[in-house]
Amino acid sequence: MLTAEERQEIEVELSHYPTKQAVCIDAMKIVQHHRGWVSDESIHDIGELLEMSAGDLDGIATFYNLIFRKPVGKHVIMLCDSVSCWIMGYERMRAHLTERLGIQMGETTPDNRFTLLPIVCLGDCSHAPALLVDNELHGDLNPAKIDTLLEGCK
């Protein structure tokens, strides 16, 4: 069930769009902001509010890579795997992150502190390799900079 606060935030967004369905991504982002991810139950509840099927919402959620359909860690790290990042050291950064965190791409640490995900492009090619940590962009990566970022997430 959507909380009163989630419902209120979604209804505010409804006033900015011509149709209820146009709010679907914003509604999922609101739920994710409050809960960390968007569950099947949340998809169903959003669907009822926006007069959309759960299947349609799930299709949108699984296409849009910033909507998490399963629980993620407290800190989500999205490592850019675009061509520019590959050329500038993606593989070395990925290897460092997976070794340091003890997980592979797409996994969450056992303490639920970090989730490591790939992302197609962050648009920061002039500062490749790049990643997002909790929606904050970091470029010109090297292992020492990654270690500092991880320490800052404690």
N, C-alpha and C positions, 0 to 999 in steps of 0.2 A: 504494500500500500504506500502510495506517495505521502510524504509528510505534508503538513499544512504549509511549511516553509517552501518545500519544493513546488507544491501546487501553486502557491502565490507567485513564485519567481517565474514559473512557466506561464501563468496567466498574464504577467506583465509583458512577457515576450509576445504573447498572442496579439497584444494591441499594436505591435509594430509590423504585422504581416497581414496580407489580404486573406489568407486561408489558414485554418488550423494545421493542416499538413505541412505547411512551410516552416513550422516551428520545430519539426521533429528532431533535427540535429541539436538545436539549442536545448530542447527539453532533455535529451539524453546527456548533454554536457552538464546540465544543471544537476541531474541525478548523480552523475559521476563525480561532480564536485563535492557533493555531500557524502557519498558512499564509497568513493574510490573506484567503482566499476558499475556496470549496468547489468543487472541480473535479468533472468527470464521473467521473473515476477514484475520487475520494473518496466520491462518492455511491454508486458500486458497492460499494466496500469497507464503507461503513457499512451498506448494505443487507444484505450477507452477514452481518455481525456481528449485526444486529438482526432478521434474517429478514424483510426487507421488499424489495419490488421497487425498482429504481432509479427507475422511473416514479412510484411513490407518493412516494418521497423528493423527487424533483424537483418534483412538484406542491406539496408542503409548502414546499420551499425557495423556490419562485417566488412563493408566496402570502405568505410571511413576509418582509417587506421589510428585515429586519435580517440576512438571510443573503445573502451576495454570491456569485453564481454565475459571475462573471467577475472577473479581477484588478482590484483597486482600488489607489489610491495609498496611500502611507504614512499620510496623514491623510485621513480621510473626514469630509466636511462634509455634514451633512443639514439643509437649510433647510426649516423648517416652512412649509407653504402652506395652513394652515387659514384659515377665515374671519377669525378674530381677527388673525392675522398679516397677511393681505391688507389688512385695514382699517388696521392700524397701520404699514404700510410695507414689506410683503413685496417688492413690485415694485422699490422703490428698493434694497433690500438685495440682491436677486437681480442687478439690473443692476450694482451695485458689485462683487459677487463675480465675476460673469462677466467684467467688464472687468479687474479686478485679477488674476484667475487666467489670463485668456486662453482660457477654455473655456466651453462651454455646460453647462446642466444635463444630468447623466448622463455627462459626460466626465471624463477624467483628464488632468492636465497632462502635457506631453511628458516631463518629468523624473520622472514617477510620484510626485510629492510630494503632490498633492491630487486627490481625487475629489469632485465636487460632485453631490449627489443631493437630490431632493425627498423630503419625508416628510409624510404626511397630517396628523398632529397630534402635537405633543410634550407637550400637556397643560400648557403654561406660558402660558396665555392672558392672565393678569394681567401678564405681562412681555413681551408680543408687541411686535415680532417676535422670534422665537427660532430658535436652531439648536443642533445638536449638533456638536462637533468631537471626534472620537475618543471618543464616548460621554459627553462632558462637556457639560452643558446650559449655554447662555448666552442670556440674555434682555435685553430693553430695548436691542436692537441699534441701532446707527447706524454710518455708514461708518468713523468713527474707531475705534470699538470692534472692528469687524471687522478693520481693519488691525492693531490690537494683537494680536488673536487669531492672525492669520496670521503675524505676526512671531514670536510665541511658539512656533510650530511649526517653527522652523528648527533 
